[in-house]
Amino acid sequence: MIELPLFLVPGAPLALLILFALPQARATARALVPVAPLPALLAALAPVAPPPLALDWLLLGTRLALTETGATFLAFSALLWALAGWGAERLLVRDPARDRFSVCLLLAMTGNLGLLVAQDLGSFYAFFAMMSLASWGLVLHGGGAAQVFAGRIYIAFAILGEVALFAGLAMGAFATGTYMLADLAQPGVPPLALALVAVGFLIKLGAVPLHLWLPLAHSAAPAPASAVLSGAMLKAGLFGLMTVLPLGAVVAPEAGALLAAMAVAGLLIAPLLGLVQGDPKAVLAYSSIGQMSLMALGLGVGLAAPEAWPAIAVALVLLAAHHAFAKAALFLGVPVVWATGIGWPRALVLGAMALPAAALIGLPGTSGGLAKDAIKTAVAVGPGAWAFWLAPALFAASLGTACLMLRAFALLAAAPIRAEVPRGVALPFAVAVGLGVAGLALIPVPTHAAKAAVPSDLLPLAMAAALAALTLAAVRLARVRLVPPAPGGLLAAFEQVPVPAPVLALPAPERRGRALAPRRRRRPDGLAQSGGLAILGMAAALALAAVMLPEPAGSANPTSGAPAPAAAPAQSPAAGD
């Protein structure tokens, strides 16, 4: 059997960037973008994991290996990146900036796939930063006011997360005397280091209150970018937390309670904010916040009850894989709805989208039902004092998701047709729906037998439908017109006056009357240049710090984790000398 070298996992999409530097080869490069994740998919699905790879000359001593959890994350991430590349090729076929989008997509793909096989701190951080910063270009694509504002908020949170992550990883390296990522989960790492690393990963996860970038970015980016932002890149935060936190090894009730409180806040806030949105992609984005909050709840229980972590880890991997396929199918379905006329064609598309929506709600017989049962069983063995609110929190997650799905479908059903959307976007969406239905059978994800369906499993959907009917009746009786707010909640108050956006971009929210917003003034061009120089200066400072980083004490070979041999004692002069 031919063993696939692990360097091809991030190397294949990175090498494809060379073709985009050649104008005569760009057409070929665009066609190859969907197959760039193929080496990663083959490595993840191989019956025997590829052998570890050591590159002592690269960064701090690069170590690439594929763990069992990493193989599952790599499998569904590779499939999603392939779908995103295929969907972008068809959606942006008439976009003059499609090559720029493809370059950013390949860079983000390289970072996302690379961090899943990176075992040392240097390469993991490099891949994580590459994914985060390249995604900025995906959010900015289109150049409209909504994209510019979303990009400004996104890069602010991205830089904050990168700085916190770098500081935490550096502190952990000095504390452990090794550059291996998994060693941060061992006892003895300073709590401040773990807290900084957790902040960096929680920003990427979209946990409340660090979620403010997420609705803006998902709404402004093209649908294929939203699919991987929600389906693959959010899971990088979960993967990092599962790798670095000492889950199952130590009891941390305070940290677990804090993480659980953030999760419950997300489960309650996400539906409330998502239901008043007027853009279906924004509604789906708030749904992602709710689902990520459910995963954060599992992490909180794992910190407070280490004995429950093995079952929780399996449930979180299953939940991440199911959410990745379902949410990617929903985001890729949005432009398909825009391209179909109102009537039976649109009803057919919405019927296909109902399959991944049912999985997100957790209805019986779906992948979401399996994931919901697994997480319920896993967190049931958590701390006894938490039992009275864990079950309501899980029910609130299903109810909130059901309400958000109904809201998104109502907006899509009434959306006007957009002639600028090409009809070729339907095929990637159809494949995504198929993966949403049967994707868990194709990847190495642990599953268990589904329990028998009971009528109470349909209660969240029934309650959501009843609430929707009551709300609609109340609005019509009161004869009021609800004006949806802009995505991003409170951050929308600082948005600049929108200008007409280009085609295929999120239209800027209409403002009526006077708003409590600061007076807009044209900023001098020098401020924009100063902002760019500040970012470059920060990057240069981080690079200089990495180069000048001294060897950790007590480690001759930092990547191996083996202690350095003790120095021989100095010999005293001879007695006769």
VEXDREN-2710 file (C-alpha; in Angstrom, 1 decimal):
% VEXDREN-2710
k/r/px/py/pz
1/MET/0.0/0.0/0.0
2/ILE/1.3/3.5/-0.9
3/GLU/1.6/5.7/2.1
4/LEU/0.6/9.4/1.5
5/PRO/3.2/11.8/2.8
6/LEU/1.6/14.1/5.4
7/PHE/3.3/17.2/4.0
8/LEU/0.8/16.9/1.0
9/VAL/-2.1/17.7/3.3
10/PRO/-1.2/21.4/3.5
11/GLY/1.2/21.3/0.6
12/ALA/-1.3/20.5/-2.2
13/PRO/-3.4/23.7/-1.9
14/LEU/-0.3/25.7/-1.1
15/ALA/1.4/24.4/-4.3
16/LEU/-1.6/25.3/-6.4
17/LEU/-1.1/28.9/-5.6
18/ILE/1.9/28.9/-7.9
19/LEU/-0.4/28.5/-10.9
20/PHE/-2.3/31.6/-10.0
21/ALA/1.0/33.5/-10.3
22/LEU/1.1/32.5/-14.0
23/PRO/-1.7/34.4/-16.0
24/GLN/-1.7/31.7/-18.7
25/ALA/-2.3/28.9/-16.1
26/ARG/-5.1/30.6/-14.0
27/ALA/-7.9/28.8/-15.8
28/THR/-6.3/25.5/-15.0
29/ALA/-5.7/26.6/-11.4
30/ARG/-9.4/27.6/-11.0
31/ALA/-10.5/24.1/-12.2
32/LEU/-8.1/22.4/-9.7
33/VAL/-9.2/24.3/-6.6
34/PRO/-12.0/21.7/-5.8
35/VAL/-9.4/18.8/-5.9
36/ALA/-6.8/20.6/-3.7
37/PRO/-8.1/18.9/-0.5
38/LEU/-7.9/15.5/-2.1
39/PRO/-4.6/14.4/-0.4
40/ALA/-6.1/15.5/3.0
41/LEU/-9.2/13.4/2.4
42/LEU/-7.1/10.3/1.3
43/ALA/-4.9/10.7/4.4
44/ALA/-8.0/10.9/6.7
45/LEU/-9.8/7.9/5.1
46/ALA/-6.7/5.7/4.8
47/PRO/-7.1/2.4/6.8
48/VAL/-3.7/3.0/8.3
49/ALA/-2.7/6.4/9.4
50/PRO/0.2/8.0/7.5
51/PRO/3.5/7.8/9.3
52/PRO/4.5/10.9/11.3
53/LEU/6.8/13.4/9.6
54/ALA/9.7/15.3/11.3
55/LEU/11.2/18.4/9.7
56/ASP/13.8/19.6/12.1
57/TRP/14.9/22.4/9.8
58/LEU/11.4/24.1/9.6
59/LEU/10.4/26.6/12.2
60/LEU/10.9/25.2/15.7
61/GLY/11.1/21.7/14.5
62/THR/8.0/20.8/12.6
63/ARG/6.2/17.6/13.6
64/LEU/3.2/16.4/11.5
65/ALA/1.0/13.4/12.6
66/LEU/-2.6/12.4/12.3
67/THR/-4.4/11.5/15.5
68/GLU/-7.7/9.7/15.7
69/THR/-9.6/12.9/16.5
70/GLY/-7.6/14.8/13.9
71/ALA/-8.5/12.2/11.2
72/THR/-12.3/12.8/11.7
73/PHE/-11.9/16.6/11.7
74/LEU/-9.6/16.3/8.6
75/ALA/-12.1/14.2/6.7
76/PHE/-15.1/16.4/7.0
77/SER/-13.0/19.6/6.6
78/ALA/-11.5/18.3/3.4
79/LEU/-15.0/17.4/2.0
80/LEU/-16.3/20.9/2.9
81/TRP/-13.3/22.7/1.3
82/ALA/-13.8/20.7/-1.9
83/LEU/-17.5/21.7/-2.0
84/ALA/-16.6/25.3/-1.3
85/GLY/-14.1/25.4/-4.1
86/TRP/-16.6/23.8/-6.5
87/GLY/-19.4/26.1/-5.4
88/ALA/-17.2/29.2/-5.7
89/GLU/-16.1/28.2/-9.2
90/ARG/-19.8/28.2/-10.3
91/LEU/-21.1/31.1/-8.2
92/LEU/-18.4/33.5/-9.1
93/VAL/-18.0/32.5/-12.8
94/ARG/-18.7/36.1/-13.9
95/ASP/-16.9/37.8/-11.0
96/PRO/-13.8/39.7/-12.2
97/ALA/-12.2/39.2/-8.7
98/ARG/-12.7/35.4/-8.6
99/ASP/-9.0/34.7/-8.8
100/ARG/-8.3/36.8/-5.8
101/PHE/-11.1/34.9/-4.0
102/SER/-9.6/31.6/-5.0
103/VAL/-6.1/32.6/-3.7
104/CYS/-7.6/33.5/-0.3
105/LEU/-9.6/30.3/-0.3
106/LEU/-6.5/28.2/-1.0
107/LEU/-4.5/30.0/1.8
108/ALA/-7.3/29.5/4.3
109/MET/-7.6/25.9/3.2
110/THR/-3.9/25.3/3.7
111/GLY/-4.1/26.7/7.2
112/ASN/-7.2/24.8/8.2
113/LEU/-6.0/21.4/6.9
114/GLY/-2.4/22.0/8.2
115/LEU/-3.4/22.8/11.8
116/LEU/-5.2/19.4/12.0
117/VAL/-2.0/17.5/11.4
118/ALA/0.5/19.9/13.2
119/GLN/1.8/18.5/16.4
120/ASP/4.3/21.3/17.4
121/LEU/3.5/24.8/18.6
122/GLY/5.3/26.6/15.7
123/SER/3.6/24.9/12.8
124/PHE/0.2/24.8/14.5
125/TYR/0.3/28.6/15.2
126/ALA/1.6/29.3/11.7
127/PHE/-1.3/27.3/10.1
128/PHE/-3.9/28.8/12.5
129/ALA/-2.8/32.3/11.7
130/MET/-2.7/31.6/8.0
131/MET/-6.3/30.3/8.1
132/SER/-7.5/33.3/10.2
133/LEU/-5.8/36.1/8.2
134/ALA/-6.6/34.6/4.7
135/SER/-10.3/34.3/5.7
136/TRP/-10.2/38.1/5.9
137/GLY/-10.1/38.2/2.1
138/LEU/-13.1/35.9/1.9
139/VAL/-15.1/38.2/4.1
140/LEU/-14.0/41.4/2.2
141/HIS/-14.9/39.9/-1.2
142/GLY/-17.3/42.1/-3.0
143/GLY/-16.1/45.4/-1.6
144/GLY/-19.5/46.7/-0.5
145/ALA/-20.2/48.6/2.7
146/ALA/-21.4/45.4/4.5
147/GLN/-18.2/43.6/3.5
148/VAL/-15.9/46.4/4.6
149/PHE/-17.6/46.8/7.9
150/ALA/-17.7/43.0/8.5
151/GLY/-14.0/42.8/7.5
152/ARG/-13.0/45.5/9.9
153/ILE/-14.7/43.7/12.8
154/TYR/-13.4/40.3/11.7
155/ILE/-9.7/41.3/11.5
156/ALA/-10.0/43.0/14.9
157/PHE/-11.2/39.8/16.6
158/ALA/-8.7/37.7/14.5
159/ILE/-5.7/39.8/15.7
160/LEU/-6.9/39.7/19.3
161/GLY/-7.2/35.9/19.0
162/GLU/-3.8/35.5/17.4
163/VAL/-2.0/37.6/20.0
164/ALA/-3.7/35.8/22.9
165/LEU/-2.9/32.4/21.3
166/PHE/0.7/33.3/20.7
167/ALA/1.2/34.5/24.2
168/GLY/-0.4/31.5/25.7
169/LEU/1.6/29.0/23.5
170/ALA/4.9/30.8/24.4
171/MET/4.1/30.7/28.1
172/GLY/3.2/27.0/27.8
173/ALA/6.4/26.2/26.0
174/PHE/8.6/27.7/28.7
175/ALA/6.6/26.0/31.4
176/THR/6.8/22.5/29.9
177/GLY/10.2/22.8/28.3
178/THR/8.9/21.4/25.0
179/TYR/7.4/22.7/21.8
180/MET/4.9/19.8/21.4
181/LEU/1.2/20.9/21.3
182/ALA/-0.2/18.0/23.3
183/ASP/2.2/18.7/26.2
184/LEU/0.2/21.8/27.1
185/ALA/-2.6/19.5/28.3
186/GLN/-0.3/18.1/31.0
187/PRO/-0.3/19.3/34.6
188/GLY/2.1/22.1/35.4
189/VAL/1.1/24.6/32.7
190/PRO/0.3/28.0/34.2
191/PRO/-3.4/28.8/34.3
192/LEU/-2.8/32.1/32.6
193/ALA/-1.2/30.3/29.6
194/LEU/-4.2/28.0/29.3
195/ALA/-6.6/31.0/29.7
196/LEU/-4.9/32.9/26.9
197/VAL/-4.9/29.9/24.6
198/ALA/-8.6/29.3/25.4
199/VAL/-9.5/32.9/24.5
200/GLY/-7.8/32.5/21.1
201/PHE/-9.7/29.3/20.4
202/LEU/-13.0/30.6/21.8
203/ILE/-12.9/33.6/19.5
204/LYS/-12.6/31.2/16.6
205/LEU/-15.3/29.0/18.0
206/GLY/-17.7/32.0/18.2
207/ALA/-18.5/31.6/21.9
208/VAL/-20.6/34.3/23.5
209/PRO/-19.5/37.1/24.2
210/LEU/-16.6/36.6/21.7
211/HIS/-19.0/35.9/18.8
212/LEU/-19.6/39.5/17.5
213/TRP/-17.6/38.9/14.4
214/LEU/-19.4/35.8/13.3
215/PRO/-22.9/37.1/12.1
216/LEU/-21.2/39.9/10.2
217/ALA/-18.7/37.7/8.5
218/HIS/-21.1/34.9/7.5
219/SER/-23.6/37.4/6.1
220/ALA/-21.1/39.4/4.1
221/ALA/-19.0/36.6/2.6
222/PRO/-20.2/34.7/-0.5
223/ALA/-22.1/31.5/0.3
224/PRO/-19.2/29.1/-0.4
225/ALA/-17.0/31.0/2.0
226/SER/-19.8/31.0/4.6
227/ALA/-20.1/27.2/4.2
228/VAL/-16.4/26.7/5.3
229/LEU/-16.4/29.5/7.8
230/SER/-19.2/27.8/9.7
231/GLY/-18.6/24.2/8.7
232/ALA/-14.8/23.9/8.9
233/MET/-13.1/26.9/10.4
234/LEU/-15.3/27.2/13.5
235/LYS/-14.4/23.6/14.3
236/ALA/-10.7/24.6/14.4
237/GLY/-11.4/26.4/17.6
238/LEU/-13.1/23.2/19.0
239/PHE/-10.2/21.1/17.9
240/GLY/-7.7/23.4/19.6
241/LEU/-9.6/23.4/22.8
242/MET/-9.9/19.6/22.8
243/THR/-6.2/19.3/22.2
244/VAL/-4.8/21.8/24.6
245/LEU/-7.1/21.9/27.6
246/PRO/-6.4/19.3/30.3
247/LEU/-9.7/17.6/29.7
248/GLY/-10.1/14.3/31.6
249/ALA/-6.9/14.9/33.5
250/VAL/-7.7/17.5/36.1
251/VAL/-10.8/18.8/37.9
252/ALA/-11.4/22.5/37.1
253/PRO/-14.9/23.3/38.4
254/GLU/-14.5/27.1/38.2
255/ALA/-13.2/27.0/34.6
256/GLY/-15.9/24.5/33.7
257/ALA/-18.6/26.7/35.3
258/LEU/-17.4/29.8/33.4
259/LEU/-17.4/27.9/30.1
260/ALA/-20.8/26.4/30.8
261/ALA/-22.2/29.9/31.6
262/MET/-20.9/31.2/28.3
263/ALA/-22.5/28.3/26.6
264/VAL/-25.9/28.8/28.2
265/ALA/-25.8/32.5/27.4
266/GLY/-25.1/31.6/23.7
267/LEU/-28.0/29.1/23.7
268/LEU/-30.4/31.8/24.9
269/ILE/-29.0/34.8/23.1
270/ALA/-28.4/33.3/19.6
271/PRO/-32.1/32.5/18.9
272/LEU/-33.3/35.9/20.2
273/LEU/-30.9/37.8/18.0
274/GLY/-31.3/35.5/15.0
275/LEU/-35.1/35.6/14.9
276/VAL/-35.2/39.3/14.2
277/GLN/-32.7/39.2/11.3
278/GLY/-33.9/39.9/7.8
279/ASP/-31.2/38.0/5.9
280/PRO/-31.3/34.2/5.8
281/LYS/-27.5/33.9/6.0
282/ALA/-27.5/36.0/9.2
283/VAL/-30.1/33.7/10.7
284/LEU/-28.0/30.7/9.8
285/ALA/-25.0/32.4/11.4
286/TYR/-26.8/32.9/14.7
287/SER/-27.8/29.2/14.4
288/SER/-24.1/28.4/14.3
289/ILE/-23.5/30.4/17.5
290/GLY/-26.1/28.2/19.2
291/GLN/-24.6/25.0/18.0
292/MET/-21.1/26.1/19.0
293/SER/-22.5/27.0/22.4
294/LEU/-23.7/23.4/22.7
295/MET/-20.2/22.2/22.0
296/ALA/-18.8/24.7/24.6
297/LEU/-21.2/23.3/27.1
298/GLY/-19.7/19.8/26.6
299/LEU/-16.3/21.2/27.2
300/GLY/-17.4/22.9/30.4
301/VAL/-18.8/19.6/31.7
302/GLY/-15.6/17.9/30.7
303/LEU/-13.6/20.3/32.8
304/ALA/-15.8/20.0/35.8
305/ALA/-16.2/16.2/35.6
306/PRO/-13.1/14.5/34.2
307/GLU/-14.7/11.1/34.4
308/ALA/-17.3/12.2/31.9
309/TRP/-14.8/13.4/29.3
310/PRO/-14.3/10.1/27.3
311/ALA/-18.0/10.0/26.4
312/ILE/-18.2/13.8/25.9
313/ALA/-15.2/13.7/23.5
314/VAL/-17.0/11.1/21.3
315/ALA/-20.2/13.1/21.4
316/LEU/-18.4/16.4/20.5
317/VAL/-16.7/14.8/17.5
318/LEU/-20.0/13.4/16.3
319/LEU/-21.7/16.8/16.8
320/ALA/-18.9/18.6/15.0
321/ALA/-19.1/16.3/11.9
322/HIS/-22.9/16.5/11.7
323/HIS/-23.0/20.2/12.0
324/ALA/-20.3/20.7/9.4
325/PHE/-22.2/18.8/6.7
326/ALA/-25.7/20.2/7.6
327/LYS/-24.6/23.9/7.8
328/ALA/-22.5/23.7/4.6
329/ALA/-25.6/22.4/2.8
330/LEU/-27.8/25.2/4.1
331/PHE/-25.4/27.9/3.2
332/LEU/-24.8/26.5/-0.3
333/GLY/-28.6/26.3/-0.7
334/VAL/-29.1/30.0/-0.2
335/PRO/-27.9/31.1/-3.7
336/VAL/-29.8/28.2/-5.2
337/VAL/-33.0/29.6/-3.8
338/TRP/-32.1/33.0/-5.2
339/ALA/-31.6/31.5/-8.6
340/THR/-35.0/29.7/-8.7
341/GLY/-38.3/31.3/-9.3
342/ILE/-41.1/31.3/-6.7
343/GLY/-43.3/28.2/-7.2
344/TRP/-42.6/24.5/-7.4
345/PRO/-38.9/24.9/-8.3
346/ARG/-38.2/26.9/-5.1
347/ALA/-40.4/24.5/-3.1
348/LEU/-38.2/21.6/-4.4
349/VAL/-35.0/23.4/-3.3
350/LEU/-36.5/24.3/0.1
351/GLY/-37.6/20.7/0.5
352/ALA/-34.0/19.5/-0.1
353/MET/-32.8/22.1/2.4
354/ALA/-35.3/20.8/5.0
355/LEU/-33.2/17.6/5.3
356/PRO/-30.1/19.3/6.8
357/ALA/-32.3/21.6/8.8
358/ALA/-34.0/18.6/10.4
359/ALA/-30.6/17.2/11.3
360/LEU/-29.7/20.5/13.0
361/ILE/-32.9/20.4/15.0
362/GLY/-32.0/16.9/16.0
363/LEU/-35.1/15.1/14.7
364/PRO/-35.2/11.3/15.1
365/GLY/-33.6/9.4/12.3
366/THR/-31.1/12.1/11.4
367/SER/-27.4/12.6/12.1
368/GLY/-28.4/15.4/14.4
369/GLY/-30.6/13.0/16.4
370/LEU/-27.6/10.7/16.9
371/ALA/-25.4/13.6/18.0
372/LYS/-28.1/15.0/20.3
373/ASP/-28.6/11.6/22.0
374/ALA/-24.8/11.3/22.4
375/ILE/-24.3/14.7/24.0
376/LYS/-27.3/14.1/26.3
377/THR/-26.0/10.8/27.5
378/ALA/-22.5/12.2/28.0
379/VAL/-23.3/15.3/30.0
380/ALA/-25.8/13.4/32.2
381/VAL/-22.8/12.2/34.2
382/GLY/-21.7/15.7/34.9
383/PRO/-21.7/17.4/38.3
384/GLY/-24.8/16.7/40.3
385/ALA/-25.4/20.4/41.0
386/TRP/-25.7/21.0/37.3
387/ALA/-28.4/18.4/36.6
388/PHE/-31.3/20.8/37.1
389/TRP/-30.3/23.1/34.3
390/LEU/-28.4/20.9/31.9
391/ALA/-31.5/19.2/30.5
392/PRO/-33.4/22.5/30.0
393/ALA/-30.3/23.9/28.3
394/LEU/-30.2/21.0/25.8
395/PHE/-33.9/21.4/25.1
396/ALA/-33.4/25.2/24.6
397/ALA/-30.7/24.4/22.0
398/SER/-33.2/22.2/20.0
399/LEU/-36.0/24.7/20.4
400/GLY/-33.8/27.7/19.4
401/THR/-32.5/25.9/16.4
402/ALA/-36.0/24.9/15.3
403/CYS/-37.2/28.5/15.6
404/LEU/-34.2/29.8/13.6
405/MET/-34.7/27.2/10.8
406/LEU/-38.3/28.3/10.4
407/ARG/-37.3/31.9/10.3
408/ALA/-34.6/31.2/7.7
409/PHE/-37.0/29.2/5.5
410/ALA/-39.7/31.9/5.7
411/LEU/-37.1/34.5/4.5
412/LEU/-35.9/32.2/1.7
413/ALA/-39.5/31.4/0.5
414/ALA/-40.2/35.1/0.1
415/ALA/-36.9/36.1/-1.3
416/PRO/-37.0/37.7/-4.8
417/ILE/-35.2/35.9/-7.6
418/ARG/-31.8/37.3/-8.5
419/ALA/-31.0/37.1/-12.1
420/GLU/-27.2/37.6/-11.5
421/VAL/-26.9/34.3/-9.6
422/PRO/-25.9/31.5/-12.1
423/ARG/-27.9/28.4/-12.1
424/GLY/-24.9/26.2/-12.0
425/VAL/-24.7/26.5/-8.2
426/ALA/-27.4/23.8/-7.8
427/LEU/-25.0/20.8/-8.4
428/PRO/-22.6/21.5/-5.5
429/PHE/-25.7/22.1/-3.3
430/ALA/-27.2/18.8/-4.2
431/VAL/-23.9/17.0/-3.3
432/ALA/-23.8/18.9/0.0
433/VAL/-27.3/17.7/0.8
434/GLY/-26.3/14.1/0.1
435/LEU/-23.3/14.5/2.4
436/GLY/-25.6/16.0/5.0
437/VAL/-27.7/12.9/4.9
438/ALA/-25.1/10.2/4.6
439/GLY/-21.8/12.0/5.4
440/LEU/-21.3/10.4/8.8
441/ALA/-21.2/7.0/7.1
442/LEU/-18.2/8.1/4.9
443/ILE/-15.8/9.4/7.6
444/PRO/-14.2/7.8/10.6
445/VAL/-16.6/9.2/13.2
446/PRO/-17.8/7.1/16.2
447/THR/-21.5/6.5/16.2
448/HIS/-23.9/4.5/18.3
449/ALA/-27.2/2.8/17.7
450/ALA/-30.1/5.2/17.4
451/LYS/-32.7/5.0/20.1
452/ALA/-36.3/4.4/19.4
453/ALA/-38.2/7.6/18.4
454/VAL/-40.7/8.9/20.9
455/PRO/-43.3/11.7/20.4
456/SER/-41.4/14.1/22.7
457/ASP/-38.5/14.2/20.2
458/LEU/-40.8/16.3/18.0
459/LEU/-41.7/18.7/20.8
460/PRO/-39.0/21.4/19.9
461/LEU/-40.3/21.6/16.3
462/ALA/-43.9/21.6/17.3
463/MET/-43.3/24.4/19.9
464/ALA/-41.3/26.4/17.3
465/ALA/-44.1/26.1/14.8
466/ALA/-46.7/27.2/17.4
467/LEU/-44.5/30.2/18.4
468/ALA/-44.1/31.2/14.8
469/ALA/-47.8/31.0/14.2
470/LEU/-48.6/33.1/17.3
471/THR/-46.0/35.7/16.4
472/LEU/-47.3/36.0/12.9
473/ALA/-50.9/36.4/14.1
474/ALA/-49.8/39.0/16.7
475/VAL/-47.9/41.0/14.1
476/ARG/-50.8/41.0/11.7
477/LEU/-53.4/42.0/14.4
478/ALA/-51.2/44.8/15.7
479/ARG/-50.6/46.0/12.1
480/VAL/-46.9/46.7/12.8
481/ARG/-44.0/46.4/10.4
482/LEU/-40.9/45.0/12.0
483/VAL/-37.7/46.5/10.6
484/PRO/-34.9/43.8/10.9
485/PRO/-31.7/45.1/12.5
486/ALA/-28.3/44.7/10.9
487/PRO/-26.3/41.6/11.7
488/GLY/-23.8/42.0/14.5
489/GLY/-26.1/43.3/17.2
490/LEU/-24.6/46.3/19.1
491/LEU/-21.7/46.7/16.6
492/ALA/-24.2/47.8/13.9
493/ALA/-24.4/51.2/15.8
494/PHE/-20.9/52.0/14.7
495/GLU/-21.4/51.0/11.0
496/GLN/-20.7/53.7/8.5
497/VAL/-23.4/55.0/6.1
498/PRO/-23.8/52.2/3.5
499/VAL/-23.2/52.6/-0.2
500/PRO/-24.7/50.5/-2.9
501/ALA/-23.2/47.0/-2.8
502/PRO/-22.1/45.0/-5.9
503/VAL/-24.0/42.0/-7.1
504/LEU/-23.9/38.8/-5.1
505/ALA/-23.2/40.8/-2.0
506/LEU/-25.3/41.3/1.1
507/PRO/-27.4/44.4/0.7
508/ALA/-26.8/47.0/3.3
509/PRO/-29.6/47.3/5.9
510/GLU/-32.0/50.1/5.3
511/ARG/-32.1/52.8/8.0
512/ARG/-35.2/54.7/8.8
513/GLY/-35.4/57.8/10.9
514/ARG/-32.7/59.0/13.3
515/ALA/-30.4/56.5/14.9
516/LEU/-28.1/56.7/17.9
517/ALA/-25.0/56.5/15.9
518/PRO/-21.8/58.6/15.9
519/ARG/-21.5/61.3/13.3
520/ARG/-19.6/60.0/10.3
521/ARG/-16.6/61.9/9.1
522/ARG/-14.3/61.1/6.3
523/ARG/-11.1/59.7/7.7
524/PRO/-7.8/60.9/6.2
525/ASP/-6.1/58.4/3.9
526/GLY/-3.1/58.4/6.3
527/LEU/-5.2/56.7/9.0
528/ALA/-5.8/53.7/6.7
529/GLN/-2.1/53.5/5.9
530/SER/-1.3/53.8/9.6
531/GLY/-3.6/50.9/10.4
532/GLY/-1.9/48.7/7.8
533/LEU/1.5/49.7/9.2
534/ALA/0.4/48.9/12.7
535/ILE/-0.7/45.4/11.7
536/LEU/2.6/44.8/9.8
537/GLY/4.5/46.1/12.8
538/MET/2.7/43.7/15.1
539/ALA/3.5/40.8/12.7
540/ALA/7.1/41.8/12.6
541/ALA/7.4/42.0/16.3
542/LEU/5.9/38.6/16.7
543/ALA/8.2/37.1/14.1
544/LEU/11.2/38.8/15.8
545/ALA/10.1/37.4/19.2
546/ALA/9.9/33.9/17.7
547/VAL/13.4/34.2/16.2
548/MET/14.9/35.4/19.4
549/LEU/13.1/32.9/21.6
550/PRO/15.7/31.2/23.7
551/GLU/15.8/27.5/24.3
552/PRO/13.5/26.3/27.0
553/ALA/15.3/25.4/30.2
554/GLY/15.7/21.7/30.8
555/SER/15.3/20.5/27.2
556/ALA/18.1/19.7/24.8
557/ASN/15.6/18.5/22.2
558/PRO/12.5/20.6/22.6
559/THR/10.4/18.7/20.2
560/SER/10.9/15.4/21.9
561/GLY/10.0/16.4/25.3
562/ALA/13.0/14.5/26.8
563/PRO/14.9/16.4/29.5
564/ALA/18.4/17.5/28.8
565/PRO/21.3/15.5/30.3
566/ALA/22.7/17.1/33.5
567/ALA/25.8/19.1/32.9
568/ALA/29.0/17.5/34.3
569/PRO/30.3/19.2/37.4
570/ALA/33.4/21.4/36.9
571/GLN/36.6/19.7/37.9
572/SER/38.7/21.4/40.6
573/PRO/42.4/22.0/40.0
574/ALA/44.7/19.2/41.0
575/ALA/46.1/19.3/44.5
576/GLY/49.6/19.4/43.3
577/ASP/49.1/22.2/40.8
END
